Amino acid sequence: MEEFDVIIIGSGAGLNIADPALNSGLEVALVENGPLGGTCLNRGCIPSKMWIYPADVVREIEEGAKLGVHARVEKIDFDLIRRRTWDVVLGDRGHIEEAVKVDPRLKFYHAEGRFVGDHALKVGDAVIHAPKIVLAAGARSYVPPIPGLDGVRYRTSEDIFDITALPRSIIMIGGGYKSCEFAHFFSAMGVKVSIIQRNIRLVPDEEPEMSFVVRKRLGEHVDISVGQTVREVRNGKEGIEVVREDRETENTFTERAEMLFVATGMQSNADLLNVNATGVETDPMGYVKVNEFLETTAPGIWAMGDITGLHMFRHTANYESQVVWYNMTNTEKAATDEHAIPHAIYTYPTVGSVGMTEAQAKAGGFKYLTGYSRYANVAKGNAMADDTGLVKMVVEKGTRRILGAHIAGKEADLLVQQVVYLMNAGDMSYTPMARSQVIHPALSEVLISALGRLSDPEHLEHEHVHTH
């Protein structure tokens, strides 16, 4: 058995632990059974945005007509899109591969690891042990037991980037962020796209108003069916056939496409690690249980990122790595702060969100106000001819403390980040924004516009934004 000071399982955000550990003179084992860089680099954030930005450009060109600019896309060079994507992915991965070779105190195991005892991990033919272990092994696509699915060729986010040519048509099972992002891409590339969603809403974790905007705009280019159950998948003469049943009417329909994409959720990789063998407990969904210090139920073992199922965003995993490293090296513990975790969905249009939804604020017993503004309420929104972009603010009544912000529209990710900063400053109120001069006519005025329309959802009381 080989001894180390720290074992890190996972080379995504787990690398954020390796660097300070090595700088502190510790002997580190890094275990990774897939490509270095983790989900974000290899099959998540990075390649998906390399695909999606060209789709954004296509839609911008198409929307030019309503501004008096008439243009058309003459050709889609998917080979170039693929090359640019893989140049970035393989380039960054190569830098990581070189980095893990530099320090002799880091031993890299490119193999699957499984716990075989207390703090003991079998990796290939070796068994390694450390008093401190970090579980950062991520999650993988959950594939539901749909009759016939195992008999057809389908894609998930793990292998969709391996395609070498665009299909003529694609059916997407699932209506969460993955399907909505890839539906935006494929439809902009000229592919016939259908989404089949079990829930009655697309991106159902978002505010209902934002889900509505996404369905309306994305639905201009994609065939969307919600409230559906997929009954069967099979190979047909004209491609893959998907039989869906309307959950309300019980009517069945058969859809056909050249390609099938399954995005019905995620499952933790904890089971692949056999974490129970080292005393780490998982919840009923298979995710690793952690407390506010990111400690598992086993002393000396921490978990972070997707493997916990809490907040499956790379930026959150990066933040959690700071908490884990601090708690690994200090007797006084630091708890995670989860009140202002932002995220974005890069579909059509972009969705940006931070903090509580209105339903969460209500369930939490908060007295709150909500404020809405369409992009068209401000000059830049009018200039853009954007009549669907929407902002929703959720604010604690009486204190002005921002509880949440939700945006669907162009640059929603940039707009919501302004709110994130406020939610991490001082008393977390919107007062600094209300007192600030806002560039006119910038799109950021839409945030002030929403705050100026704050009202009580129950009593329709109105709280004005004071600018002095």
C-alpha positions in Angstrom: 0.0 0.0 0.0 1.4 3.4 -1.0 1.0 6.3 1.4 0.1 9.9 0.5 -0.8 13.0 2.5 -3.8 13.7 0.2 -5.7 11.8 -2.4 -7.8 13.8 -4.9 -10.3 11.9 -7.0 -11.2 14.0 -10.0 -9.2 16.4 -12.2 -11.8 19.1 -12.7 -12.1 21.5 -9.7 -10.1 18.9 -7.8 -7.0 20.4 -9.4 -7.6 23.5 -7.2 -6.8 21.4 -4.2 -3.7 19.8 -5.8 -1.9 23.2 -6.4 -1.9 24.5 -2.8 -1.3 21.0 -1.4 1.9 20.7 -3.5 2.9 24.2 -2.6 2.6 23.2 1.0 5.0 20.3 0.5 2.4 17.5 0.7 2.6 14.2 -1.2 -0.4 14.1 -3.4 -2.1 11.4 -5.4 -4.4 12.5 -8.2 -6.9 9.9 -9.5 -8.8 10.4 -12.8 -10.4 7.7 -15.0 -11.2 10.0 -17.8 -9.5 12.9 -19.7 -7.8 15.4 -17.5 -9.8 18.6 -16.9 -13.1 17.1 -15.9 -16.6 17.6 -17.2 -16.3 21.4 -17.8 -13.3 21.2 -20.1 -14.0 18.0 -21.9 -17.8 17.7 -22.3 -19.4 20.6 -20.5 -19.0 24.4 -20.3 -16.1 24.9 -22.7 -17.0 22.8 -25.7 -20.7 23.7 -25.4 -20.0 27.4 -25.5 -17.7 26.9 -28.4 -20.7 25.5 -30.2 -23.3 27.8 -28.9 -21.7 31.2 -29.7 -21.8 30.5 -33.5 -25.5 29.7 -32.9 -25.9 33.1 -31.2 -24.3 34.8 -34.3 -26.8 33.0 -36.6 -29.7 34.3 -34.6 -28.3 37.8 -34.5 -28.1 37.8 -38.3 -31.6 36.5 -38.6 -32.9 39.1 -36.2 -31.3 41.9 -38.2 -34.3 42.1 -40.5 -36.6 43.7 -37.8 -33.9 46.4 -37.4 -33.8 47.1 -41.1 -30.6 45.0 -41.7 -31.3 42.3 -44.2 -28.7 39.5 -44.3 -28.6 35.7 -44.5 -26.3 32.9 -43.5 -24.9 31.4 -46.7 -23.1 28.5 -45.2 -22.5 26.7 -41.9 -18.9 25.3 -41.6 -19.4 22.7 -38.9 -15.9 21.3 -39.5 -14.5 24.7 -38.5 -16.7 24.8 -35.4 -15.5 21.4 -34.5 -11.8 22.2 -35.1 -12.0 25.4 -33.0 -13.7 23.4 -30.2 -11.2 20.6 -30.1 -8.2 23.0 -30.5 -9.3 24.7 -27.3 -10.2 21.5 -25.4 -7.1 19.5 -26.4 -4.9 22.5 -25.9 -6.1 23.1 -22.4 -6.0 19.4 -21.6 -2.5 19.2 -22.9 -1.4 22.0 -20.5 -2.9 20.0 -17.6 -1.2 16.8 -18.8 2.2 18.6 -18.8 1.5 20.2 -15.4 0.9 16.9 -13.6 4.3 15.6 -14.7 6.3 18.5 -13.3 6.2 18.0 -9.5 7.6 14.7 -8.3 5.4 14.9 -5.2 2.3 14.5 -7.4 1.6 10.9 -8.6 -1.1 10.7 -11.3 -3.2 7.6 -11.6 -5.0 7.5 -14.9 -7.4 4.7 -13.9 -10.7 4.1 -12.1 -10.5 4.1 -8.3 -12.7 2.1 -5.9 -12.6 2.2 -2.2 -11.6 -1.1 -0.6 -11.4 0.0 3.0 -11.0 2.9 5.4 -9.2 5.7 3.4 -7.9 3.0 1.1 -8.4 3.2 -2.7 -7.7 0.5 -5.2 -6.4 2.1 -8.4 -5.5 -0.3 -11.2 -3.2 -2.8 -9.5 -2.2 -0.5 -6.7 -3.8 0.3 -3.4 -3.2 3.8 -2.1 -4.0 5.4 1.3 -4.1 8.9 2.7 -5.5 10.5 5.9 -7.1 13.2 3.8 -9.2 12.5 0.7 -11.2 14.8 -1.6 -14.0 13.4 -3.6 -14.4 15.5 -6.8 -15.3 12.8 -9.2 -18.3 14.5 -10.7 -21.5 13.1 -12.2 -22.7 11.5 -15.4 -25.8 11.5 -17.5 -28.8 9.6 -16.1 -30.3 7.4 -18.8 -33.9 6.4 -17.9 -35.2 2.8 -18.4 -37.2 3.7 -21.5 -38.4 0.5 -23.4 -36.2 0.0 -26.5 -33.7 2.7 -25.7 -30.8 0.3 -25.2 -31.5 -1.0 -28.7 -30.9 2.3 -30.6 -27.9 4.6 -31.0 -28.4 7.6 -28.8 -26.2 10.5 -27.7 -25.7 12.2 -24.3 -23.6 15.2 -23.3 -20.7 12.7 -22.8 -20.4 11.9 -26.5 -22.4 14.6 -28.4 -19.2 16.5 -29.2 -17.8 13.4 -31.0 -20.2 13.8 -33.9 -18.4 14.6 -37.2 -21.4 15.9 -39.2 -24.7 17.6 -38.4 -27.8 15.3 -38.5 -30.7 16.3 -40.6 -33.0 16.0 -37.6 -32.7 15.3 -33.8 -35.1 14.5 -31.0 -34.2 15.5 -27.5 -35.6 13.7 -24.6 -35.7 16.0 -21.6 -36.3 19.8 -21.4 -33.7 21.0 -18.9 -30.8 23.2 -19.5 -28.8 20.7 -21.6 -31.6 20.1 -24.1 -32.4 23.8 -24.4 -28.8 24.7 -25.0 -28.2 22.0 -27.6 -31.6 22.7 -29.2 -30.5 26.3 -29.7 -27.3 25.1 -31.3 -28.7 22.5 -33.6 -31.7 24.5 -34.7 -29.4 27.5 -35.6 -27.3 25.1 -37.6 -30.3 24.2 -39.7 -31.2 20.9 -38.1 -34.8 20.0 -37.4 -35.1 19.8 -33.6 -37.8 18.4 -31.4 -37.8 18.5 -27.6 -39.9 16.0 -25.6 -40.3 17.1 -22.0 -42.0 15.3 -19.1 -42.6 18.4 -17.1 -45.2 21.0 -18.1 -42.4 23.6 -18.4 -39.0 23.8 -20.0 -36.1 24.5 -17.6 -38.6 23.9 -14.7 -36.1 24.9 -12.0 -36.2 28.5 -13.3 -38.9 31.1 -12.5 -42.1 30.3 -14.5 -41.9 33.6 -16.3 -38.4 32.8 -17.5 -39.5 29.3 -18.6 -42.3 31.0 -20.6 -39.9 33.3 -22.4 -37.6 30.5 -23.3 -40.4 28.3 -24.6 -41.8 31.2 -26.6 -38.5 32.2 -28.2 -36.9 28.8 -28.6 -40.3 27.5 -29.8 -39.9 29.8 -32.9 -37.2 27.4 -34.1 -37.8 24.1 -32.2 -40.8 21.8 -31.9 -41.5 21.6 -28.2 -43.8 19.1 -26.5 -44.3 19.4 -22.8 -46.2 17.2 -20.3 -45.1 14.0 -22.2 -44.1 10.5 -21.3 -41.8 8.6 -23.6 -43.3 5.2 -24.0 -40.9 3.6 -26.4 -37.9 4.1 -28.6 -37.1 2.0 -31.6 -35.3 1.9 -34.9 -37.5 2.6 -37.9 -37.2 2.8 -41.7 -36.8 6.6 -41.5 -34.5 6.8 -38.5 -35.1 6.5 -34.8 -38.7 6.5 -33.7 -39.9 7.9 -30.3 -43.4 7.2 -29.1 -44.6 9.8 -26.7 -47.8 10.0 -24.7 -49.5 13.2 -23.7 -49.9 12.9 -19.9 -53.1 14.9 -19.9 -55.0 13.5 -22.9 -53.2 10.1 -23.0 -53.0 10.4 -26.8 -49.9 8.9 -28.3 -47.7 10.3 -31.1 -44.7 9.0 -32.9 -41.8 11.2 -33.9 -38.9 10.3 -36.1 -35.4 11.7 -36.4 -31.9 10.8 -37.6 -30.4 11.4 -34.2 -31.6 11.0 -30.6 -30.2 13.0 -27.6 -31.0 12.0 -24.1 -30.7 14.7 -21.3 -32.9 13.5 -18.5 -30.8 14.5 -15.5 -27.6 13.5 -13.9 -26.4 10.8 -11.4 -23.5 11.0 -9.1 -20.3 9.0 -9.7 -20.1 8.1 -6.1 -21.3 4.5 -6.9 -18.4 4.0 -9.2 -16.1 4.8 -6.3 -17.8 2.4 -3.9 -17.7 5.2 -1.3 -19.7 3.2 1.2 -16.6 1.0 1.8 -14.8 3.9 3.4 -17.8 5.1 5.5 -19.1 7.8 3.2 -22.9 7.9 3.1 -25.0 8.8 0.1 -28.5 10.2 -0.1 -31.4 8.3 -1.8 -30.4 9.7 -5.2 -26.8 8.4 -4.8 -25.2 11.8 -4.1 -22.5 12.1 -1.4 -23.9 13.6 1.8 -21.9 16.6 3.1 -22.4 19.2 5.8 -21.9 22.9 5.6 -18.2 22.4 5.8 -18.3 20.0 2.9 -17.3 17.1 5.2 -18.7 13.7 4.4 -19.8 11.2 7.1 -16.3 9.8 7.1 -13.7 11.8 9.1 -10.9 13.2 6.9 -12.9 12.9 3.6 -14.5 15.9 1.9 -16.7 16.1 -1.2 -17.2 18.9 -3.6 -18.7 19.6 -7.0 -21.2 17.5 -8.9 -20.7 14.4 -6.9 -22.7 16.0 -4.1 -25.6 17.0 -6.4 -26.0 20.4 -4.6 -25.0 23.0 -7.1 -23.7 21.5 -10.4 -21.8 24.5 -11.7 -18.0 24.7 -12.3 -17.8 28.2 -10.7 -19.4 26.8 -7.6 -17.1 23.8 -7.5 -14.2 26.2 -7.7 -15.6 28.1 -4.7 -16.1 24.9 -2.8 -12.5 23.9 -3.4 -11.4 27.0 -1.5 -13.7 25.9 1.4 -12.4 22.3 1.3 -8.7 23.4 1.3 -9.3 25.8 4.2 -11.1 23.2 6.3 -8.4 20.6 5.5 -5.7 22.8 6.8 -7.3 24.8 9.7 -8.8 23.7 13.0 -11.3 26.5 12.8 -13.8 25.6 10.0 -15.4 27.7 7.3 -18.9 27.0 6.2 -20.1 27.4 2.6 -22.2 30.4 1.7 -24.9 29.5 -0.6 -27.2 32.5 -0.6 -25.9 34.0 -3.9 -25.0 31.1 -6.3 -25.5 32.3 -9.8 -26.0 30.3 -13.0 -26.8 30.8 -16.6 -28.4 28.8 -19.4 -27.0 29.5 -22.8 -30.1 28.8 -24.8 -32.3 31.2 -26.9 -32.5 33.5 -25.2 -29.9 33.3 -22.4 -31.2 32.9 -18.9 -29.3 34.2 -15.9 -30.3 33.6 -12.3 -29.1 34.1 -8.7 -30.6 33.5 -5.3 -34.2 32.5 -4.5 -37.1 32.2 -6.8 -40.4 33.8 -5.6 -41.7 30.3 -4.6 -38.6 29.7 -2.5 -38.9 33.1 -0.8 -42.5 32.4 0.0 -41.7 28.9 1.3 -39.0 30.4 3.4 -41.5 32.7 5.2 -40.0 35.9 3.8 -42.1 39.0 3.4 -41.0 40.0 -0.1 -41.7 42.3 -3.0 -41.3 41.4 -6.7 -40.5 43.7 -9.6 -40.6 43.1 -13.3 -39.3 44.9 -16.3 -39.2 44.0 -20.0 -36.2 44.9 -22.0 -38.5 47.1 -24.1 -39.1 49.3 -21.0 -35.7 50.8 -21.5 -34.1 52.6 -24.4 -31.5 50.0 -25.3 -34.1 47.3 -25.3 -36.1 49.3 -27.7 -33.0 49.9 -29.9 -32.5 46.1 -29.9 -36.2 45.6 -30.8 -36.4 43.1 -28.0 -40.0 42.6 -26.9 -39.6 39.4 -24.9 -36.5 40.0 -22.7 -37.6 40.0 -19.0 -36.1 40.8 -15.6 -37.7 39.7 -12.3 -36.3 40.9 -8.9 -37.3 39.3 -5.6 -36.5 41.7 -2.6 -37.1 41.4 1.1 -39.8 43.8 2.1 -38.6 46.6 4.4 -34.9 45.9 4.2 -34.3 46.2 0.5 -32.2 43.0 0.7 -32.0 41.2 -2.6 -33.3 37.6 -2.3 -33.1 36.7 -6.0 -32.8 38.0 -9.6 -33.9 36.2 -12.7 -33.4 37.3 -16.3 -34.3 35.9 -19.7 -32.9 37.8 -22.6 -29.7 38.9 -24.4 -26.7 39.3 -22.0 -28.7 37.9 -19.1 -25.5 36.3 -17.8 -23.8 39.7 -17.6 -26.8 41.5 -16.2 -27.3 39.0 -13.4 -23.7 39.2 -12.4 -24.2 42.8 -11.3 -26.8 41.6 -8.8 -24.4 38.8 -7.6 -21.9 41.5 -6.5 -24.6 43.4 -4.6 -25.7 40.2 -2.9 -22.1 39.7 -1.6 -21.6 43.2 -0.4 -22.6 45.0 2.8 -26.3 44.5 3.8 -27.0 42.9 0.4 -29.5 45.6 -0.5 -30.2 47.1 -3.9 -29.5 50.6 -2.5 -26.0 51.0 -4.1 -27.6 50.2 -7.5 -30.5 52.6 -6.9 -28.1 55.4 -5.9 -25.7 54.9 -8.7 -25.6 56.7 -12.0 -26.5 54.1 -14.6 -25.1 54.6 -18.1 -27.9 55.7 -20.5 -28.9 54.1 -22.7 -27.3 50.9 -21.5 -29.2 47.6 -21.1 -28.3 47.6 -17.4 -31.1 50.2 -16.9 -33.5 47.3 -17.1 -32.4 46.3 -13.6 -33.3 49.7 -12.2 -36.5 49.6 -14.1 -37.5 46.3 -12.4 -36.6 47.7 -9.0 -38.7 50.7 -9.7 -41.7 48.4 -10.2 -41.4 46.5 -6.9 -44.8 45.6 -5.5 -46.3 43.3 -2.9 -47.6 40.2 -4.8 -50.5 39.9 -2.3 -51.4 43.5 -1.5 -50.0 45.2 -4.6 -48.2 47.7 -2.4 -45.5 49.6 -4.3 -42.0 50.5 -3.2 -40.2 53.1 -5.3 -36.5 53.1 -6.0 -35.0 56.2 -4.4 -32.2 57.6 -6.4 -30.8 60.0 -3.8 
